[in-house]
Amino acid sequence: MFKKSFIASSAIALVLGFASLAASAADAPAKMAGGVLVAANNMTLYTFDKDVANSGKSTCNGPCATAWPPLMATASDQPMGGYTIVTRDDGSKQWAYKGKPLYFFQSDKTASDRTGDNFKDVWHVIKE
């Protein structure tokens, strides 16, 4: 009886574990698609070489943020996996991946666009 109960409990724990992983992946602010990191809207995301990883801030503000809109986080969003949240100069929150803030490029018009990759040798897509 104990063995059957243990196996059943283990199976339930395993299923719940996978369900939790699936929910976490669904709640992540970005995903890999076509070999690069994209936001939930499937638009390509970029990092900026002038941002210092794990500094907790973005160096792209003002006109820079107009050309390179940040991937914004809400007040209720929580870090998960490789994703963290940084505070921008204006106090708003932005998603980061592996400590580097994430941005869109205003010239990208469709999900397959990657026109900002290697822009001025300081903007880069995040590759698998």
Order of alpha helices (4+ residues) and beta strands (2+ residues): alpha-beta-beta-beta-alpha-beta-beta-beta-beta-beta
